[in-house]
Amino acid sequence: MEVNHISGIVVDSAMKVHSALGPGLLESAYEACLIRELRKRGLRVESQVPIAVSYDGEVLDVGYRADLIVEEKVLIELKAVEGILPVHKAQLLSYLRLSGKQVGLLINFNVEHLRDGIKRVISSRPKFSAASVSSAL
């Protein structure tokens, strides 16, 4: 399945979840409902996927987790915050680079209209190398 098609299904599913629940809940509630909706639509969804950092020839689990990875192609970072900050986009971009994924969606459910809370992020750089990880952290 193509990345754009997957992204479209994710956005449509998130809008359905947001229409049913509205803003103001915890991120974990939106995550559980979105997983259910995506699986109902036949997509493979992994949640809380560990993202390791490779440094100095060693792979380290330092606690990073992708909220969702859909069809092994699209990384989803969920938020339920007052507003998306530049650090949220930077976090998603770092997760994309560390995981080797190219496309990510940043979805903030704490908005009146979900269309205002969705950002698509594309990583044009390859997976982090050990040298770039040390300088990025």
C-alpha positions as CSV (number, residue, x, y, z in Angstrom):
1,M,0.0,0.0,0.0
2,E,1.3,3.5,-0.9
3,V,2.3,5.9,1.8
4,N,-0.1,8.6,0.6
5,H,-3.0,6.2,0.7
6,I,-2.0,5.0,4.2
7,S,-1.7,8.7,5.3
8,G,-5.1,9.4,3.9
9,I,-6.7,6.5,5.8
10,V,-4.9,7.7,9.0
11,V,-6.2,11.2,8.7
12,D,-9.8,10.1,7.9
13,S,-9.7,7.7,10.9
14,A,-8.3,10.4,13.2
15,M,-11.1,12.7,12.1
16,K,-13.7,10.1,12.9
17,V,-12.1,9.6,16.4
18,H,-12.0,13.3,17.0
19,S,-15.6,13.8,15.9
20,A,-16.7,11.1,18.3
21,L,-14.6,12.2,21.3
22,G,-13.9,15.9,20.8
23,P,-10.9,17.7,22.4
24,G,-9.9,17.6,26.0
25,L,-9.0,13.9,26.7
26,L,-5.7,12.3,27.4
27,E,-3.5,11.3,24.5
28,S,-3.8,7.6,25.6
29,A,-7.6,7.7,24.9
30,Y,-7.1,9.0,21.4
31,E,-4.3,6.5,20.8
32,A,-6.5,3.5,21.8
33,C,-9.4,4.7,19.7
34,L,-7.3,5.5,16.7
35,I,-5.6,2.0,16.8
36,R,-9.1,0.4,17.0
37,E,-10.3,2.5,14.0
38,L,-7.2,1.8,11.9
39,R,-7.4,-1.9,12.6
40,K,-11.1,-1.9,11.7
41,R,-10.0,-0.5,8.3
42,G,-7.6,-3.4,7.8
43,L,-4.3,-1.7,8.5
44,R,-1.5,-3.1,10.5
45,V,-0.7,-0.9,13.5
46,E,2.1,-1.1,16.0
47,S,1.9,1.0,19.1
48,Q,4.6,2.3,21.4
49,V,7.3,1.0,19.1
50,P,10.9,1.3,20.6
51,I,13.2,3.6,18.6
52,A,16.8,2.8,19.3
53,V,19.8,5.1,19.0
54,S,22.9,3.7,17.3
55,Y,26.0,5.2,18.8
56,D,29.7,4.3,18.6
57,G,28.9,0.9,17.0
58,E,26.3,0.0,19.6
59,V,22.5,0.1,19.5
60,L,21.1,1.7,22.6
61,D,17.5,1.6,23.9
62,V,17.2,5.0,25.5
63,G,13.5,5.1,26.0
64,Y,12.2,6.7,22.7
65,R,8.9,5.3,21.5
66,A,6.9,6.0,18.4
67,D,3.3,6.3,19.3
68,L,2.1,4.4,16.2
69,I,3.7,2.9,13.0
70,V,1.1,2.1,10.4
71,E,1.8,-0.6,7.7
72,E,5.5,-0.3,8.6
73,K,5.6,2.9,6.5
74,V,4.0,5.9,8.3
75,L,5.1,7.0,11.8
76,I,2.4,8.8,13.8
77,E,3.1,11.0,16.8
78,L,0.0,11.9,18.8
79,K,-0.5,14.9,21.0
80,A,-3.3,16.3,23.2
81,V,-1.7,19.7,23.9
82,E,-2.7,23.4,23.8
83,G,-0.7,23.9,20.5
84,I,1.9,22.2,18.4
85,L,5.3,23.7,19.1
86,P,8.4,23.6,16.9
87,V,9.9,21.0,19.3
88,H,7.0,18.6,18.5
89,K,7.9,18.7,14.8
90,A,11.6,18.3,15.6
91,Q,10.8,15.3,17.7
92,L,8.8,13.7,14.9
93,L,11.6,14.4,12.4
94,S,14.2,12.9,14.8
95,Y,12.0,9.8,15.2
96,L,11.7,9.5,11.4
97,R,15.5,9.7,11.0
98,L,16.2,7.2,13.8
99,S,13.6,4.7,12.6
100,G,14.5,5.1,8.9
101,K,10.9,6.0,8.0
102,Q,10.3,8.8,5.5
103,V,6.8,10.0,6.3
104,G,5.2,11.0,9.6
105,L,2.0,12.6,10.8
106,L,1.9,14.8,13.9
107,I,-1.7,14.8,15.1
108,N,-2.9,17.0,18.0
109,F,-6.4,16.0,19.2
110,N,-6.7,19.0,21.5
111,V,-8.1,21.4,18.8
112,E,-11.7,22.4,17.9
113,H,-11.2,21.3,14.3
114,L,-8.8,18.4,13.7
115,R,-7.8,19.7,10.3
116,D,-6.0,22.4,12.3
117,G,-4.1,19.8,14.4
118,I,-2.5,17.7,11.6
119,K,1.0,18.2,10.3
120,R,2.7,15.9,7.7
121,V,6.5,15.7,8.0
122,I,8.8,14.3,5.4
123,S,12.4,13.2,6.2
124,S,14.6,14.0,3.3
125,R,17.7,12.9,5.2
126,P,18.7,9.2,5.6
127,K,18.8,7.4,8.8
128,F,21.0,9.0,11.5
129,S,24.6,7.8,11.6
130,A,26.4,7.5,14.9
131,A,28.1,10.8,14.3
132,S,24.9,12.7,13.6
133,V,23.1,11.1,16.6
134,S,25.8,12.4,19.0
135,S,25.6,15.9,17.5
136,A,21.8,15.9,17.4
137,L,21.3,14.9,21.1
